[in-house]
Amino acid sequence: MADTNRSDVPTVICDDVHIVYRVNTGGGGKGSATAALSRIVGRGKAEVTRGVRKVHAVRGVTFTAYRGEAIGLIGSNGSGKSTLLRAVAGLLPTESGKVYTDGQPSLLGVNAALMNDLTGERNVILGGLAMGMSREEVRSRYQGIVDFSGINEKGDFISLPMRTYSSGMGARLRFAIAAAKNHDVLLIDEALATGDRKFQIRSEERIRELRKEAGTVFLVSHSNKSIRDTCDRVLWLEKGQLLMDGPTDEVLKAYERETAR
């Protein structure tokens, strides 16, 4: 995909970012928090010092993102993709290095703080307000959000509590709420893996619209097709390190060659 939307205005700068998780080893065992952490960031290098387990999840990552870019993050499970997104969103502190952002990053599913005991309708309203929309803006965009999510296509699910939704329905509604607002920086973690191809196409079209409206979009996905259809640039992480940063086709071809071995 040609990079026709990018401006020269930086929105995110990561400067030699390191992120380290620390967990008290406690009693150990397969059911412990340490074991759970090991599964989540299994490929990160871990060390144990005085009963504290350290996992170096992100190692010296440096890049600059610009307005109008859609940037894909790829890599095997545990490579640091989601951890890096959370750091850019300001939800994780860096061990060393700095993250600079222009505007407020929005991590999909966090800013739209949905509640399982409330109906989808109430969650649309609360999610919109949580992202800074006025009540008038939420009302004017409400039906568009519901239609975009597609959760009412097989019944009046929007009037039911979200605990009755499948995980895919919940993810689609979260994306629809987040995508209803223009963002300086929108961070999306696997949202396009949910739903049918029709929803994925709508989502990809909306991401392109957000870019045209001067925003920056980051997308973590295990679907190379979604990355190709959506992003003009890709960051490839493995074991917390940035292996490659470049045009989508170039990076994905290198990644596919490596994973095919």
LUMBA-488678 format. One record per residue (C-alpha): residue in one letter; z, y, x. Coordinates in nm, 2 decimals, always signed. Each point is the difference from the previous one (the first is absolute). Example, Ala and Ser with C-alpha at 12.3 -4.5 7.8 and 13.67 -1.06 7.14 Angstrom:
<rs>
r, up, north, east
A, +0.78, -0.45, +1.23 .
S, -0.07, +0.34, +0.14 .
</rs>
This chain:
<rs>
r, up, north, east
M, +0.00, +0.00, +0.00 .
A, -0.10, +0.34, +0.15 .
D, +0.27, +0.25, +0.06 .
T, -0.13, +0.28, -0.21 .
N, +0.33, +0.13, -0.15 .
R, +0.22, +0.05, +0.30 .
S, +0.11, +0.35, +0.10 .
D, +0.15, +0.11, +0.32 .
V, +0.34, +0.05, -0.16 .
P, +0.26, -0.26, +0.12 .
T, +0.23, -0.15, -0.27 .
V, +0.19, -0.26, +0.19 .
I, +0.07, -0.03, +0.37 .
C, +0.17, -0.30, +0.15 .
D, +0.10, +0.06, +0.36 .
D, +0.11, -0.31, +0.19 .
V, +0.20, -0.13, -0.30 .
H, +0.24, -0.29, +0.05 .
I, +0.20, -0.16, -0.29 .
V, +0.28, -0.25, +0.06 .
Y, +0.18, -0.19, -0.27 .
R, +0.37, -0.09, +0.06 .
V, +0.18, -0.27, -0.19 .
N, +0.35, -0.14, +0.05 .
T, -0.05, -0.37, +0.09 .
G, +0.32, -0.09, -0.19 .
G, +0.03, -0.37, -0.07 .
G, -0.37, -0.08, +0.06 .
G, -0.16, -0.29, -0.18 .
K, -0.32, -0.03, -0.20 .
G, +0.13, +0.19, -0.30 .
S, +0.13, +0.30, +0.20 .
A, -0.14, +0.35, +0.00 .
T, -0.10, -0.06, +0.37 .
A, -0.22, -0.29, -0.11 .
A, -0.15, +0.21, -0.27 .
L, -0.08, +0.28, +0.24 .
S, -0.16, -0.25, +0.24 .
R, -0.23, -0.11, -0.28 .
I, -0.10, +0.35, -0.09 .
V, -0.07, +0.13, +0.35 .
G, -0.05, -0.34, +0.16 .
R, -0.25, +0.10, +0.26 .
G, +0.21, +0.29, +0.13 .
K, +0.19, -0.06, +0.32 .
A, +0.37, -0.05, -0.07 .
E, +0.31, +0.01, +0.21 .
V, +0.36, -0.05, -0.07 .
T, +0.27, +0.23, +0.16 .
R, +0.37, -0.02, -0.09 .
G, -0.07, -0.17, -0.33 .
V, -0.28, +0.24, -0.10 .
R, -0.35, -0.12, -0.03 .
K, -0.27, +0.25, +0.09 .
V, -0.36, -0.03, -0.11 .
H, -0.25, +0.24, +0.16 .
A, -0.23, +0.03, -0.30 .
V, -0.22, +0.29, +0.11 .
R, -0.08, +0.06, +0.37 .
G, -0.13, +0.33, +0.13 .
V, -0.25, +0.08, -0.28 .
T, -0.19, +0.32, +0.03 .
F, -0.27, +0.14, -0.23 .
T, -0.10, +0.31, -0.19 .
A, -0.12, +0.00, -0.36 .
Y, -0.20, +0.28, -0.16 .
R, -0.06, +0.13, -0.35 .
G, -0.28, -0.18, -0.18 .
E, +0.05, -0.33, +0.19 .
A, +0.07, -0.34, -0.16 .
I, +0.16, -0.22, +0.27 .
G, +0.04, -0.37, -0.03 .
L, +0.28, -0.19, +0.18 .
I, -0.07, -0.36, +0.09 .
G, +0.18, -0.27, +0.19 .
S, +0.17, -0.33, -0.05 .
N, +0.32, -0.04, -0.19 .
G, +0.29, +0.16, +0.19 .
S, -0.23, +0.22, +0.21 .
G, +0.18, +0.32, -0.11 .
K, -0.24, +0.15, -0.26 .
S, +0.25, +0.05, -0.28 .
T, +0.27, +0.11, +0.24 .
L, -0.23, +0.27, +0.14 .
L, -0.08, +0.12, -0.36 .
R, +0.37, +0.03, -0.08 .
A, +0.06, +0.20, +0.32 .
V, -0.29, +0.24, -0.09 .
A, +0.16, +0.03, -0.35 .
G, +0.33, +0.10, +0.16 .
L, +0.18, -0.31, -0.12 .
L, +0.07, -0.15, +0.34 .
P, +0.13, +0.18, +0.31 .
T, -0.19, -0.04, +0.33 .
E, +0.18, -0.14, +0.30 .
S, -0.20, +0.23, +0.22 .
G, -0.31, +0.21, -0.04 .
K, -0.08, +0.23, -0.29 .
V, -0.18, +0.00, -0.34 .
Y, -0.13, +0.34, -0.11 .
T, -0.14, +0.05, -0.35 .
D, -0.17, +0.30, -0.17 .
G, +0.12, -0.02, -0.36 .
Q, +0.20, -0.27, -0.18 .
P, -0.12, -0.36, +0.06 .
S, +0.02, -0.22, -0.31 .
L, +0.06, -0.37, +0.04 .
L, -0.14, -0.19, -0.30 .
G, +0.28, -0.16, -0.21 .
V, +0.27, +0.22, +0.15 .
N, -0.07, +0.35, -0.13 .
A, -0.08, -0.16, -0.34 .
A, +0.35, -0.14, -0.04 .
L, -0.06, -0.25, -0.28 .
M, +0.29, -0.16, -0.19 .
N, -0.02, -0.35, -0.14 .
D, +0.21, +0.06, -0.30 .
L, -0.21, +0.29, -0.12 .
T, -0.33, -0.02, -0.18 .
G, -0.33, +0.06, +0.18 .
E, -0.03, +0.32, -0.20 .
R, +0.34, +0.14, +0.12 .
N, -0.09, -0.11, +0.36 .
V, -0.32, +0.19, -0.01 .
I, +0.19, +0.32, -0.10 .
L, +0.28, -0.05, +0.26 .
G, -0.25, -0.10, +0.27 .
G, -0.21, +0.31, -0.06 .
L, +0.31, +0.22, +0.01 .
A, +0.12, -0.17, +0.31 .
M, -0.33, +0.09, +0.17 .
G, +0.05, +0.37, -0.09 .
M, -0.22, +0.02, -0.31 .
S, +0.11, +0.23, -0.28 .
R, +0.06, -0.16, -0.35 .
E, -0.32, +0.17, -0.12 .
E, -0.19, -0.16, +0.29 .
V, +0.15, -0.34, -0.08 .
R, -0.09, +0.03, -0.37 .
S, -0.36, +0.11, +0.08 .
R, -0.05, -0.29, +0.24 .
Y, +0.20, -0.27, -0.18 .
Q, -0.29, -0.17, -0.18 .
G, -0.22, +0.01, +0.31 .
I, +0.28, -0.18, +0.19 .
V, +0.03, -0.27, -0.26 .
D, -0.37, -0.05, -0.02 .
F, -0.04, -0.01, +0.37 .
S, +0.27, -0.26, +0.04 .
G, -0.17, -0.23, -0.26 .
I, +0.34, -0.14, -0.10 .
N, -0.08, +0.06, -0.37 .
E, -0.32, -0.19, +0.00 .
K, +0.16, -0.32, -0.14 .
G, +0.28, +0.16, -0.21 .
D, +0.23, +0.29, -0.04 .
F, +0.19, -0.07, +0.33 .
I, +0.06, +0.37, +0.08 .
S, +0.27, +0.00, -0.28 .
L, +0.18, -0.31, +0.15 .
P, +0.26, +0.00, +0.28 .
M, -0.14, -0.04, +0.34 .
R, +0.20, -0.31, +0.06 .
T, -0.24, -0.17, -0.23 .
Y, -0.30, +0.09, +0.22 .
S, -0.16, -0.23, +0.26 .
S, +0.02, +0.12, +0.36 .
G, -0.37, +0.09, -0.02 .
M, +0.05, +0.21, -0.31 .
G, +0.29, +0.19, +0.16 .
A, -0.20, +0.06, +0.31 .
R, -0.30, +0.13, -0.20 .
L, +0.22, +0.24, -0.19 .
R, +0.16, +0.13, +0.32 .
F, -0.34, +0.07, +0.15 .
A, -0.12, +0.17, -0.32 .
I, +0.30, +0.23, +0.00 .
A, -0.03, +0.08, +0.37 .
A, -0.37, +0.06, -0.02 .
A, +0.03, +0.24, -0.29 .
K, +0.12, +0.27, +0.24 .
N, -0.17, +0.15, +0.30 .
H, +0.19, -0.08, +0.32 .
D, +0.01, +0.15, +0.35 .
V, +0.05, -0.35, +0.14 .
L, -0.01, -0.31, -0.22 .
L, +0.12, -0.33, +0.15 .
I, -0.11, -0.32, -0.18 .
D, +0.14, -0.34, +0.09 .
E, -0.21, -0.29, -0.14 .
A, -0.04, +0.17, -0.35 .
L, -0.37, -0.09, -0.01 .
A, +0.08, -0.38, +0.03 .
T, +0.12, +0.01, -0.36 .
G, -0.20, -0.04, -0.31 .
D, -0.36, -0.09, -0.06 .
R, -0.31, +0.14, +0.18 .
K, -0.05, +0.26, -0.27 .
F, +0.34, +0.15, +0.08 .
Q, -0.06, -0.02, +0.37 .
I, -0.33, +0.20, -0.05 .
R, +0.18, +0.27, -0.20 .
S, +0.27, +0.02, +0.27 .
E, -0.26, +0.03, +0.28 .
E, -0.18, +0.27, -0.19 .
R, +0.32, +0.19, -0.05 .
I, +0.09, -0.02, +0.37 .
R, -0.34, +0.16, +0.08 .
E, +0.07, +0.27, -0.25 .
L, +0.34, +0.07, +0.16 .
R, -0.16, +0.03, +0.34 .
K, -0.25, +0.25, -0.14 .
E, +0.29, +0.21, -0.13 .
A, +0.11, +0.05, +0.36 .
G, +0.26, -0.27, +0.02 .
T, +0.05, -0.29, +0.25 .
V, +0.03, -0.36, -0.12 .
F, +0.15, -0.29, +0.20 .
L, -0.07, -0.35, -0.13 .
V, +0.17, -0.32, +0.11 .
S, -0.20, -0.30, -0.11 .
H, -0.08, -0.36, +0.09 .
S, -0.34, +0.04, -0.18 .
N, -0.26, +0.11, +0.25 .
K, -0.24, +0.07, -0.29 .
S, +0.25, +0.26, -0.15 .
I, +0.03, +0.16, +0.35 .
R, -0.38, +0.01, +0.04 .
D, -0.05, +0.14, -0.35 .
T, +0.27, +0.26, +0.03 .
C, +0.07, +0.11, +0.36 .
D, -0.20, +0.18, +0.27 .
R, +0.25, -0.08, +0.28 .
V, +0.22, -0.29, +0.08 .
L, +0.32, -0.05, +0.21 .
W, +0.05, -0.36, +0.12 .
L, +0.36, -0.09, +0.08 .
E, +0.13, -0.32, +0.15 .
K, +0.36, -0.07, +0.11 .
G, +0.08, +0.37, -0.07 .
Q, -0.27, +0.13, +0.24 .
L, -0.31, +0.19, -0.09 .
L, -0.28, -0.21, +0.13 .
M, -0.30, +0.20, -0.13 .
D, -0.07, +0.32, -0.19 .
G, -0.35, +0.08, -0.10 .
P, -0.28, -0.01, -0.26 .
T, +0.05, -0.26, -0.27 .
D, -0.29, -0.23, +0.08 .
E, +0.07, +0.00, +0.37 .
V, +0.37, -0.08, -0.03 .
L, -0.04, -0.26, -0.28 .
K, -0.27, -0.19, +0.20 .
A, +0.23, -0.02, +0.30 .
Y, +0.29, -0.11, -0.22 .
E, -0.22, -0.26, -0.18 .
R, -0.12, -0.14, +0.33 .
E, +0.36, -0.03, +0.12 .
T, +0.14, -0.17, -0.32 .
A, -0.30, -0.24, -0.01 .
R, +0.10, -0.16, +0.33 .
</rs>
